[in-house]
Every structure is written in C-alpha cells, then in structure tokens.
Amino acid sequence: MTEASNASSRPNDEFHVFDTTLRDGAQREGINLSVADKLTIARHLDEFGVGFIEGGWPGANPRDTEFFARAAAELDLRHAQLVAFGATRRAGGKAADDPQLAALVNSGAPVVTLVAKSHDRHVELALRTTLDENLEMVRDSVEHLKALGRRVFIDCEHFFDGYQANRDYALAVVRTAHEAGADVVVLCDTNGGMLPGGVREIVADVIAETGARLGIHAQDDTGCAVANTLAAVDAGATHVQCTANGYGERVGNANLFPVVGALELKYDRRVLPAGKLAEMTRISHAIAEVVNLAPSTHQPYVGFSAFAHKAGLHASAIKVDPDLYQHIDPELVGNTMRMLVSDMAGRASIELKGKELGYDLSADRDLVGRVVAKVKEQENLGFTYEAADASFELLLRDEVRGAKVRFFTLESWRTISEQLADGTPGNEATVKLWAQGERRIATGEGNGPVHALDQALRTALEHIYPPLAKMELVDYKVRIMEGAHGTSSRTRVLIESTDGVATWSTVGVADNVIGASWLALEDAYTYGLIRAGLDPEG
C-alpha cells in the first residue's frame, strides 16, 4: 500500500478526486458502517479509480483505528491512496508531542488531512485560543507531518463563512498552511449555505491572493453542492472532495458521481483511469447495497430513471435520434436508456420498448395500435407498466400471438386466514389449475395469505416445471387506489422476482389484495419460465 508501488497506476497529480465517504459520508443519519463495510467500500472506490480515500480519524475512535490497521494488511489499492483525517495540534502544545498527530502517523496512511479553523469566531469560541496561536497550530502541524514524509491536505473548516466575516484572517490561514508546505488547502463550505456565484468569486480571490493550490469541500444544504464544486473548479480549484451518492451529515455532501461525470464528460478532464467511467453506475449501486440504503432512482447519471423516457413526444424524438432528449450516451457511465410504458405512451414509445425487449414492431402499425390501446385500457383500470416490465412483455407477447398463452390455466383459488389456539395466525391457500393437460390441486401454508398462495402454486407446478425451484419473490408492494374508480377502491400489487441471475417485476390489479396478488404471481411465474427457455405453446 506504499505510494511508490502504486504510483504508475494512479491518475496524474494535476487534478485530485478525493472521496470522503468513509468519514464524512458515514455521518449521514441511518448509516452505521462496520470495519468490514469500510474495507468493502474502499475496494469499490479504488476500483472506480478515485485518487484518495479518506478512511476516518485514527485515534479518535476504535473503529477507525482498527480500519487503518486492517487496511494495511487487507487492502491492495491499485489507484487510490489512503488518507487519515485528524486535527491540528492542540493550543499551547507542540506538534511533535501531540498524541492525535502521532495516531495519524502511526496509521501508516501516506496522506493526512488536517482540519483547521479558518473562521475567527470559531477560533475564539470553539478552540478558545487566540488568532495568532491558531495560525501557529496550523504551521507547526503541517511542518511536523511534512518532516515525517507525509503528504498533507488542510481542510479549512467554515472557510466561506469565515471569509465573509473576516477576509484577512481567512486568507491568513490559507497562506500559513501553504507556506508551511501543505500540498492542498481545501476550502470547506461546512454549513452548506453557499451558492455557485459566491464560491467562484471567493475561490478566484484566494488563489490570486495566496498562490496556494486549492480544493473544495461542499455540503449540500442549499442543494448546490455539486454546482458549488464545479464553480470552484471553474475558478481554479484542482482538488474536489466528494462522497459516494452524496452521503453525509444533514442533507449530504457533493455527490461523487455527478461531479466526476461532469469533469469527464463536460469539462473533458481525465480524472479517472481509462475505462473506469463506464463502471460508475455499478459502483454507485454496489456502495448503496453496502450502506443498506436503496439507490436513488432519480440520481443524475447513475439512477435507474436517469435515462428513462415516458412522454410520447420524447419517444417520437428519440426514435429519430436518442441525443435529442439525452445529454449523454448512458452507456458512457454504465447506465441504459429505458422506455417507460404508460397511458402517456404513443406509437413511438411502444415501438422503442418493443425493440428494447427484442420485438421489431416497425412494420405492423395495426399491432402497435392494438398494444397502445391495450396499455391505455389497462392503465385506466389501475395497472402500471413503467414499474412492471415483465407484465408489459407478456402483454406484448399476447398481442403478437393474438391470444393469451400461459403455462397453466386457473380453475380457482381460495385462501383461509385463521387464529390458532396458541395465538399465532394461520394462513392456508388452495389452488386448482390445469397444466400440460393435467388437473392439479395443491394446498400451501404461509406467514400470510399471499405467501400461502405462492406456496400452493409452487407445489402444484414445480414437478412439471423444475426451473421454478430457482425462482423466489424478493419484494412485494401494495397500493390501495382509493377513489380512483367512483365509490369503489381497487388494489394494485407489484411483485419483484428473481432466478438468482436477474430480477423482473410484475403487476396485478383487482378489487382485493389477494386477487391482485394472484395476477402478479401468475405473470411472475410465466415470465420466469420463459426466461428459463420454456415455451408455453411447446
């Protein structure tokens, strides 16, 4: 994990992509990373190709101390350097005697980030020391770590607020760090209250006045963290601090992926190793899985809906040229274009969606018209196909074949829910159906009526269709569409299923949750068997 061993595989030093997911990102409410989690995320970030990974504050808490100890033995970083975070020495002491600085050195990290006060009021009220002593704390700490061979970045906390309150002192902190040998001085919008115009103006002024190499660390409290980061780059900053998926305290930090996407694709800066940009969507989702937060479907560049098109007008234009309604080719960032099928769909939407699913509908206008009409009719009943691609594909197959073809035909289903003597609930379901010319009756029990229905259906069919053994339901959502149809309410059920390789979603709508669940289950089983290579007409 030495700097020399990895130097040849790292991006050049002209521009830094610095990730602080493991420290600042971990401060998000709801995130609680174990050491194993942090090691896994570090591997993902290194695979993506960031230049620096801030691992935490060794010496401040046992978990971060353990992380750096294990990282030395378990991480083989190919692109990134590991960074230890800490603070400047204590007031009135010496850097050489400061235990916190010693812990940073003992972490083995080749790079250290020191947080320093740059707002005069914070120096006097939080540190309870003088402005001159704070400058000496910065100077002494940087010179000490540099003398020990560490690369040093200084995070000027509350810099923008401090600059607006006392410009001269804020500049003095930057100048002191720079003259002491800090490799980068990072201007932090700690409260997240800045707007891009102000960031651009202040960064340009600091560069002109100090000559220091500057970085930017932006919080997202105004929703401008990414814009503020890019504004700082416009003004001359060459070091950006971000977190994966924008994780962070309060509303979060500058999101790593839109920042990198903009730098690579809009600024034409090569900030990642060759070929790594196409891994962006996968890395974003992988990190979301580790922190146990659902990926944001509408996140720029990497969201599932980032290149999803619903309106018929958009689809008509995209059919001619996808660039008419897309700012980049989604494959550049490892994402894909998706056509959503809804009651807003027109002919172009259906043709493009059909093409996406492997059906060329361009030569059959009547067929496209029937599919459009069927979708609108079904959506009026409460169905939704933009979240249920598998059900839409079955609808399309039915229209292509001119009939509804399935692997089994329902005769009846029944569910029973009861309260057992010991106080636990009991659920039982019976299905009667026909499959391959044979009448089958099966019963299942479950922890709910839908689970029991699923078990009964599986019991009835598994010996006929062995691929069902690999299928399982992984998600189940219910929505009551109250008031959507006069005085009655209908229920919509979305089911997500998997065969261990891929997942697919199906939808059912009925007057009750069990009936809607049956329709979604029927589609889920049918689509899964088609995926397994079976033909319902065979």
C-alpha positions as CSV (number, residue, x, y, z in Angstrom):
1,M,0.0,0.0,0.0
2,T,3.0,2.2,-0.4
3,E,2.9,5.3,-2.6
4,A,5.8,4.2,-4.8
5,S,4.3,0.8,-5.5
6,N,1.0,2.3,-6.8
7,A,2.3,5.4,-8.5
8,S,2.3,4.1,-12.0
9,S,-1.4,3.1,-11.9
10,R,-2.7,6.3,-10.5
11,P,-4.0,9.3,-12.4
12,N,-1.5,12.1,-12.6
13,D,-1.3,14.7,-9.8
14,E,-2.7,17.6,-11.8
15,F,-6.3,17.0,-10.5
16,H,-7.4,15.2,-7.4
17,V,-10.7,13.3,-6.9
18,F,-10.8,12.8,-3.2
19,D,-13.5,10.6,-1.6
20,T,-14.6,11.0,2.0
21,T,-17.5,8.5,2.1
22,L,-15.9,6.5,4.9
23,R,-15.6,9.6,7.1
24,D,-17.9,12.5,6.2
25,G,-20.4,10.2,4.3
26,A,-20.7,7.9,7.3
27,Q,-22.1,10.8,9.3
28,R,-25.4,10.5,7.4
29,E,-28.3,9.6,9.6
30,G,-29.1,5.9,9.1
31,I,-25.6,4.9,8.1
32,N,-23.5,2.8,10.5
33,L,-20.5,1.2,8.9
34,S,-18.6,-1.7,10.4
35,V,-14.9,-2.1,9.7
36,A,-15.7,-4.8,7.1
37,D,-18.2,-2.4,5.4
38,K,-15.5,0.3,5.2
39,L,-13.0,-2.1,3.7
40,T,-15.5,-3.2,1.1
41,I,-16.4,0.4,0.2
42,A,-12.7,1.3,-0.1
43,R,-12.2,-1.5,-2.6
44,H,-15.2,-0.3,-4.7
45,L,-13.8,3.3,-4.6
46,D,-10.4,2.1,-5.6
47,E,-11.8,0.0,-8.4
48,F,-13.7,3.1,-9.6
49,G,-10.4,5.0,-9.7
50,V,-10.6,7.8,-7.3
51,G,-7.2,9.3,-6.3
52,F,-7.7,9.5,-2.5
53,I,-9.9,7.6,0.0
54,E,-10.3,9.2,3.4
55,G,-10.6,6.3,5.8
56,G,-11.5,8.1,9.0
57,W,-10.0,9.5,12.2
58,P,-7.5,7.1,13.7
59,G,-7.0,7.6,17.4
60,A,-10.4,9.3,17.8
61,N,-12.4,6.1,17.8
62,P,-11.5,2.4,18.0
63,R,-13.4,1.5,14.8
64,D,-11.3,3.9,12.6
65,T,-8.1,2.8,14.3
66,E,-8.9,-0.8,13.5
67,F,-9.8,0.1,10.0
68,F,-6.3,1.5,9.3
69,A,-4.7,-1.5,10.9
70,R,-6.7,-3.9,8.8
71,A,-6.3,-1.8,5.7
72,A,-2.6,-2.1,5.9
73,A,-2.9,-5.9,5.8
74,E,-6.0,-6.4,3.7
75,L,-6.3,-3.6,1.1
76,D,-4.3,-3.8,-2.1
77,L,-5.1,-0.4,-3.5
78,R,-4.3,0.0,-7.2
79,H,-5.4,3.5,-7.9
80,A,-6.1,5.3,-4.6
81,Q,-4.0,6.5,-1.7
82,L,-5.4,6.0,1.8
83,V,-5.9,9.2,3.8
84,A,-6.0,9.6,7.6
85,F,-8.1,12.5,9.0
86,G,-7.4,14.5,12.1
87,A,-7.0,18.0,13.6
88,T,-4.1,20.4,14.0
89,R,-2.3,20.1,17.3
90,R,-3.8,21.4,20.5
91,A,-3.4,25.0,21.5
92,G,-0.4,25.7,23.7
93,G,1.4,22.4,22.8
94,K,3.9,21.2,20.2
95,A,3.1,19.1,17.2
96,A,5.9,16.7,18.0
97,D,4.3,15.9,21.3
98,D,0.6,15.8,20.2
99,P,-1.0,12.3,20.6
100,Q,-3.6,12.9,17.9
101,L,-0.9,13.7,15.3
102,A,1.1,10.7,16.5
103,A,-2.0,8.5,15.8
104,L,-2.2,9.9,12.3
105,V,1.4,9.0,11.7
106,N,1.0,5.5,13.3
107,S,-2.0,4.8,11.0
108,G,0.5,4.2,8.2
109,A,-1.5,6.3,5.8
110,P,0.7,8.2,3.3
111,V,-1.6,11.2,3.2
112,V,-3.0,13.2,6.1
113,T,-5.9,15.6,6.1
114,L,-5.9,18.1,8.9
115,V,-9.0,20.2,9.8
116,A,-8.1,23.7,10.8
117,K,-10.2,26.6,11.9
118,S,-10.4,29.5,9.4
119,H,-13.3,31.5,10.9
120,D,-12.1,33.9,13.6
121,R,-15.2,33.4,15.7
122,H,-14.8,29.6,15.8
123,V,-11.1,30.1,16.8
124,E,-12.1,32.2,19.8
125,L,-15.3,30.4,20.8
126,A,-14.6,26.7,19.9
127,L,-10.8,26.5,20.3
128,R,-10.7,29.1,23.0
129,T,-7.4,30.4,21.8
130,T,-6.0,33.5,20.0
131,L,-6.0,34.0,16.3
132,D,-2.2,34.1,16.2
133,E,-2.0,30.8,18.1
134,N,-4.4,29.2,15.7
135,L,-2.0,30.2,12.8
136,E,0.9,28.7,14.7
137,M,-1.1,25.4,15.3
138,V,-1.6,25.2,11.5
139,R,2.1,25.9,10.7
140,D,3.5,23.6,13.4
141,S,1.3,20.7,12.5
142,V,1.9,20.9,8.7
143,E,5.7,21.2,9.1
144,H,5.8,18.3,11.6
145,L,3.9,15.9,9.3
146,K,5.8,17.0,6.2
147,A,9.1,16.4,8.0
148,L,7.9,12.8,8.7
149,G,7.3,12.3,4.9
150,R,3.5,12.6,4.9
151,R,1.6,14.4,2.2
152,V,-0.7,17.0,3.9
153,F,-4.0,18.4,2.9
154,I,-5.6,21.2,5.1
155,D,-9.4,21.4,5.4
156,C,-10.2,25.0,6.2
157,E,-13.4,24.5,8.2
158,H,-16.2,27.1,7.8
159,F,-13.9,28.9,5.3
160,F,-16.6,30.7,3.3
161,D,-18.4,31.9,6.3
162,G,-15.1,33.0,7.8
163,Y,-14.1,34.7,4.6
164,Q,-17.3,36.8,4.6
165,A,-16.8,37.6,8.3
166,N,-13.1,38.4,8.3
167,R,-11.5,38.1,4.8
168,D,-8.0,38.9,6.0
169,Y,-7.9,36.3,8.7
170,A,-9.3,33.5,6.5
171,L,-6.7,34.3,3.9
172,A,-4.0,34.3,6.6
173,V,-5.0,30.7,7.4
174,V,-4.7,29.6,3.8
175,R,-1.4,31.5,3.4
176,T,0.1,30.0,6.6
177,A,-0.8,26.4,5.5
178,H,0.6,26.9,2.0
179,E,3.9,28.4,3.3
180,A,4.3,25.6,5.8
181,G,4.2,23.1,2.9
182,A,0.6,21.9,2.7
183,D,0.1,20.1,-0.7
184,V,-3.5,21.3,-1.0
185,V,-5.6,23.8,1.0
186,V,-9.2,22.8,0.9
187,L,-11.9,25.5,1.3
188,C,-14.9,24.0,3.1
189,D,-18.5,25.2,2.9
190,T,-19.2,23.4,6.2
191,N,-22.7,24.8,6.7
192,G,-23.6,24.3,3.0
193,G,-25.0,27.8,2.6
194,M,-23.0,29.0,-0.4
195,L,-24.3,29.5,-4.0
196,P,-22.1,28.9,-7.1
197,G,-21.5,32.6,-7.9
198,G,-20.1,33.3,-4.5
199,V,-18.0,30.2,-4.5
200,R,-16.5,31.1,-7.9
201,E,-15.7,34.6,-6.8
202,I,-14.1,33.7,-3.4
203,V,-12.0,30.8,-4.8
204,A,-10.6,33.1,-7.5
205,D,-9.7,35.7,-4.9
206,V,-8.0,33.2,-2.6
207,I,-5.9,31.9,-5.5
208,A,-4.9,35.4,-6.6
209,E,-4.0,36.4,-3.0
210,T,-2.2,33.3,-1.7
211,G,-0.9,31.3,-4.7
212,A,-2.0,28.1,-2.9
213,R,-3.2,25.0,-4.6
214,L,-6.9,24.9,-3.6
215,G,-9.5,22.2,-3.2
216,I,-13.3,22.4,-2.5
217,H,-15.4,20.6,0.1
218,A,-19.1,21.4,-0.3
219,Q,-22.1,20.4,1.8
220,D,-25.5,20.3,0.1
221,D,-27.7,22.3,2.4
222,T,-28.8,24.6,-0.5
223,G,-29.0,21.8,-3.0
224,C,-25.9,23.3,-4.7
225,A,-23.0,21.1,-3.5
226,V,-22.3,19.7,-7.0
227,A,-22.7,23.1,-8.6
228,N,-20.6,24.7,-6.0
229,T,-17.8,22.1,-6.5
230,L,-17.8,22.8,-10.3
231,A,-17.9,26.5,-9.7
232,A,-14.7,26.1,-7.6
233,V,-13.1,24.2,-10.4
234,D,-14.1,26.9,-12.8
235,A,-12.2,29.4,-10.6
236,G,-9.1,27.2,-10.4
237,A,-9.5,24.6,-7.7
238,T,-7.8,21.3,-8.7
239,H,-8.9,19.1,-5.8
240,V,-12.6,18.0,-5.2
241,Q,-13.8,16.3,-2.1
242,C,-17.0,14.3,-2.5
243,T,-18.9,11.3,-1.2
244,A,-20.5,8.4,-3.0
245,N,-24.1,9.0,-3.7
246,G,-23.9,12.3,-1.8
247,Y,-24.0,10.7,1.6
248,G,-23.2,12.9,4.5
249,E,-24.4,14.8,7.5
250,R,-27.7,16.7,7.4
251,V,-28.7,16.7,3.6
252,G,-25.3,15.4,2.5
253,N,-22.1,16.3,0.6
254,A,-21.2,16.9,-3.0
255,N,-22.1,13.7,-4.9
256,L,-19.0,12.0,-6.3
257,F,-20.7,10.6,-9.4
258,P,-22.3,13.7,-10.9
259,V,-19.0,15.6,-10.1
260,V,-16.9,13.0,-11.8
261,G,-19.4,12.7,-14.7
262,A,-19.3,16.4,-15.3
263,L,-15.5,16.6,-15.1
264,E,-15.0,13.7,-17.5
265,L,-17.8,14.4,-20.0
266,K,-18.5,18.1,-19.7
267,Y,-15.1,19.5,-18.8
268,D,-13.1,16.9,-20.8
269,R,-10.8,16.3,-17.9
270,R,-9.4,12.8,-17.5
271,V,-9.7,12.4,-13.7
272,L,-10.2,8.6,-13.7
273,P,-8.1,5.8,-15.2
274,A,-9.1,4.8,-18.7
275,G,-12.3,2.8,-18.9
276,K,-13.4,3.4,-15.3
277,L,-16.2,5.9,-16.1
278,A,-18.3,3.1,-17.5
279,E,-18.2,1.4,-14.1
280,M,-19.9,4.4,-12.4
281,T,-23.4,3.1,-12.2
282,R,-22.4,-0.3,-10.9
283,I,-20.1,1.2,-8.3
284,S,-22.8,3.6,-7.1
285,H,-25.3,0.8,-6.6
286,A,-22.7,-1.5,-5.0
287,I,-21.9,1.1,-2.4
288,A,-25.6,1.7,-1.8
289,E,-26.0,-2.0,-1.0
290,V,-23.2,-2.0,1.5
291,V,-24.6,1.0,3.4
292,N,-28.1,-0.7,3.2
293,L,-29.8,2.3,1.5
294,A,-31.9,1.9,-1.6
295,P,-30.1,3.5,-4.6
296,S,-31.8,6.8,-5.6
297,T,-33.7,6.0,-8.8
298,H,-33.5,9.7,-9.9
299,Q,-29.8,10.3,-9.2
300,P,-28.1,12.0,-12.1
301,Y,-26.0,9.8,-14.4
302,V,-26.4,6.6,-12.4
303,G,-30.1,6.5,-11.3
304,F,-32.3,3.8,-12.7
305,S,-34.6,6.6,-14.1
306,A,-31.7,8.9,-15.3
307,F,-32.3,7.9,-18.9
308,A,-35.9,6.7,-18.7
309,H,-38.4,8.3,-21.1
310,K,-42.2,8.3,-20.7
311,A,-43.8,11.0,-22.7
312,G,-44.9,10.1,-26.2
313,L,-43.4,13.3,-27.6
314,H,-40.0,12.3,-26.2
315,A,-40.2,8.8,-27.6
316,S,-41.0,10.1,-31.1
317,A,-37.9,12.3,-31.0
318,I,-35.7,9.5,-29.5
319,K,-36.8,7.2,-32.2
320,V,-35.2,9.6,-34.7
321,D,-32.1,10.4,-32.6
322,P,-31.6,9.5,-28.9
323,D,-29.4,12.6,-28.4
324,L,-32.5,14.8,-28.8
325,Y,-33.6,14.0,-25.3
326,Q,-30.4,12.7,-23.6
327,H,-27.5,14.8,-22.6
328,I,-25.0,11.9,-22.9
329,D,-25.0,8.3,-24.2
330,P,-25.9,6.4,-21.0
331,E,-23.5,3.6,-21.8
332,L,-20.6,6.0,-21.1
333,V,-21.5,5.8,-17.4
334,G,-22.6,2.2,-17.4
335,N,-26.3,3.0,-17.5
336,T,-29.0,2.3,-20.1
337,M,-31.8,4.1,-21.8
338,R,-35.3,2.8,-20.8
339,M,-38.7,3.4,-22.4
340,L,-41.5,3.6,-19.9
341,V,-44.9,2.3,-20.9
342,S,-47.9,4.1,-19.5
343,D,-51.1,5.8,-20.5
344,M,-48.9,8.6,-21.9
345,A,-47.3,6.2,-24.4
346,G,-47.7,6.7,-28.1
347,R,-46.7,4.5,-31.0
348,A,-43.1,5.5,-30.8
349,S,-42.9,4.6,-27.1
350,I,-44.3,1.1,-27.9
351,E,-42.0,0.6,-30.9
352,L,-38.9,1.5,-28.9
353,K,-39.9,-0.5,-25.9
354,G,-40.6,-3.5,-28.1
355,K,-37.2,-3.1,-29.7
356,E,-35.7,-3.0,-26.2
357,L,-37.4,-6.3,-25.5
358,G,-36.4,-7.9,-28.8
359,Y,-39.5,-7.3,-30.9
360,D,-39.4,-5.4,-34.2
361,L,-42.8,-3.7,-34.4
362,S,-42.0,-1.1,-37.0
363,A,-43.7,-3.0,-39.9
364,D,-47.0,-3.7,-38.2
365,R,-48.9,-0.5,-37.5
366,D,-52.1,-2.3,-36.6
367,L,-50.2,-4.3,-33.9
368,V,-48.7,-1.2,-32.4
369,G,-52.1,0.4,-32.4
370,R,-53.6,-2.5,-30.5
371,V,-50.8,-2.5,-27.9
372,V,-51.2,1.2,-27.4
373,A,-54.9,0.8,-26.9
374,K,-54.5,-2.1,-24.6
375,V,-51.9,-0.3,-22.4
376,K,-54.2,2.7,-22.1
377,E,-57.2,0.5,-21.2
378,Q,-55.2,-1.4,-18.6
379,E,-53.7,1.7,-17.0
380,N,-57.2,3.1,-16.7
381,L,-58.1,0.1,-14.6
382,G,-55.1,0.8,-12.4
383,F,-52.3,-1.2,-13.9
384,T,-48.9,0.4,-14.2
385,Y,-46.3,-1.0,-16.6
386,E,-43.4,1.5,-16.1
387,A,-42.6,-0.4,-13.0
388,A,-43.5,-3.8,-14.3
389,D,-41.6,-4.6,-17.5
390,A,-42.2,-8.3,-17.3
391,S,-46.0,-7.9,-17.3
392,F,-45.7,-5.5,-20.2
393,E,-43.6,-8.0,-22.2
394,L,-46.3,-10.7,-21.6
395,L,-49.0,-8.3,-22.7
396,L,-46.9,-7.6,-25.9
397,R,-46.4,-11.3,-26.5
398,D,-50.1,-11.9,-26.2
399,E,-50.9,-9.2,-28.8
400,V,-48.2,-10.6,-31.1
401,R,-49.6,-14.1,-30.9
402,G,-53.2,-12.9,-30.9
403,A,-54.1,-14.8,-27.8
404,K,-53.2,-15.1,-24.1
405,V,-50.9,-18.1,-23.8
406,R,-49.7,-19.3,-20.4
407,F,-48.1,-22.4,-18.9
408,F,-51.2,-23.1,-16.7
409,T,-54.9,-22.2,-16.6
410,L,-56.6,-21.3,-13.3
411,E,-59.7,-23.1,-12.3
412,S,-60.0,-21.4,-8.8
413,W,-58.0,-20.3,-5.8
414,R,-59.0,-19.9,-2.2
415,T,-57.3,-18.6,0.9
416,I,-58.1,-19.0,4.6
417,S,-56.8,-16.9,7.4
418,E,-57.4,-18.0,11.0
419,Q,-56.3,-17.5,14.5
420,L,-54.7,-20.6,16.1
421,A,-55.1,-21.7,19.7
422,D,-51.7,-20.5,20.7
423,G,-52.5,-17.0,19.4
424,T,-50.4,-17.2,16.2
425,P,-52.1,-16.6,12.9
426,G,-52.5,-19.3,10.3
427,N,-52.8,-18.9,6.6
428,E,-53.7,-21.6,4.1
429,A,-54.3,-21.5,0.3
430,T,-55.7,-23.9,-2.2
431,V,-55.3,-23.7,-6.0
432,K,-57.0,-25.7,-8.7
433,L,-55.5,-25.4,-12.1
434,W,-54.7,-27.2,-15.4
435,A,-51.1,-27.6,-16.7
436,Q,-50.0,-29.8,-19.6
437,G,-53.4,-31.3,-19.8
438,E,-53.4,-32.4,-16.2
439,R,-55.7,-31.0,-13.4
440,R,-53.7,-30.1,-10.4
441,I,-55.0,-29.3,-6.8
442,A,-52.5,-28.1,-4.3
443,T,-52.5,-26.6,-0.8
444,G,-49.9,-24.3,0.8
445,E,-49.3,-22.7,4.1
446,G,-47.5,-19.4,4.7
447,N,-47.0,-16.5,7.1
448,G,-49.6,-14.5,5.2
449,P,-52.3,-15.3,2.6
450,V,-50.2,-14.3,-0.3
451,H,-47.3,-16.4,0.9
452,A,-49.6,-19.3,1.3
453,L,-51.0,-18.8,-2.3
454,D,-47.4,-18.7,-3.6
455,Q,-46.6,-21.9,-1.8
456,A,-49.7,-23.6,-3.2
457,L,-48.9,-22.5,-6.7
458,R,-45.3,-23.7,-6.4
459,T,-46.5,-27.1,-5.0
460,A,-48.8,-27.5,-8.0
461,L,-46.3,-26.7,-10.7
462,E,-42.7,-27.5,-9.5
463,H,-42.7,-31.1,-10.6
464,I,-44.0,-30.1,-14.0
465,Y,-41.7,-27.1,-14.4
466,P,-38.4,-27.7,-12.5
467,P,-37.0,-24.2,-13.2
468,L,-39.5,-22.9,-10.7
469,A,-37.2,-24.2,-7.9
470,K,-34.7,-21.5,-8.6
471,M,-37.3,-18.7,-8.5
472,E,-38.2,-16.7,-5.5
473,L,-40.1,-13.5,-4.6
474,V,-37.9,-10.8,-3.3
475,D,-40.2,-7.8,-3.0
476,Y,-43.9,-7.1,-2.6
477,K,-45.7,-3.8,-2.7
478,V,-49.4,-3.0,-2.3
479,R,-51.2,0.3,-3.1
480,I,-54.8,1.0,-2.4
481,M,-56.0,3.2,-5.2
482,E,-58.7,4.9,-3.1
483,G,-61.3,6.9,-5.0
484,A,-59.8,6.1,-8.4
485,H,-63.0,4.4,-9.7
486,G,-66.0,6.1,-8.3
487,T,-67.0,5.0,-4.9
488,S,-65.1,1.7,-5.0
489,S,-61.4,1.2,-4.5
490,R,-59.0,-1.1,-6.3
491,T,-55.8,-2.7,-5.1
492,R,-52.5,-2.8,-7.1
493,V,-49.8,-5.2,-6.3
494,L,-46.2,-5.1,-7.6
495,I,-44.1,-8.2,-7.2
496,E,-40.3,-8.5,-7.9
497,S,-39.0,-11.9,-8.5
498,T,-35.5,-13.4,-9.2
499,D,-34.0,-16.6,-10.5
500,G,-30.6,-15.8,-9.0
501,V,-29.4,-14.2,-12.2
502,A,-31.8,-11.5,-13.0
503,T,-34.9,-9.8,-11.4
504,W,-38.2,-8.9,-13.0
505,S,-41.3,-7.1,-11.9
506,T,-45.0,-7.9,-12.5
507,V,-48.2,-6.2,-11.7
508,G,-51.8,-7.2,-10.8
509,V,-54.9,-5.1,-10.1
510,A,-58.2,-6.3,-8.6
511,D,-60.9,-5.4,-6.1
512,N,-58.9,-7.1,-3.3
513,V,-55.3,-7.7,-2.4
514,I,-55.4,-11.4,-2.8
515,G,-56.9,-11.2,-6.3
516,A,-54.3,-8.6,-7.4
517,S,-51.5,-10.7,-5.9
518,W,-52.7,-13.7,-7.9
519,L,-52.5,-11.8,-11.2
520,A,-49.0,-10.6,-10.3
521,L,-47.9,-14.1,-9.3
522,E,-49.3,-15.6,-12.5
523,D,-47.2,-13.2,-14.6
524,A,-44.2,-13.7,-12.4
525,Y,-44.2,-17.5,-12.8
526,T,-45.0,-17.2,-16.5
527,Y,-42.2,-14.8,-17.2
528,G,-39.7,-16.8,-15.1
529,L,-40.4,-19.9,-17.1
530,I,-40.0,-18.1,-20.4
531,R,-36.7,-16.8,-19.1
532,A,-35.7,-20.4,-18.4
533,G,-36.2,-21.2,-22.0
534,L,-39.6,-22.9,-21.9
535,D,-42.3,-22.2,-24.5
536,P,-45.9,-22.1,-23.2
537,E,-47.0,-23.5,-26.6
538,G,-44.4,-26.2,-26.6
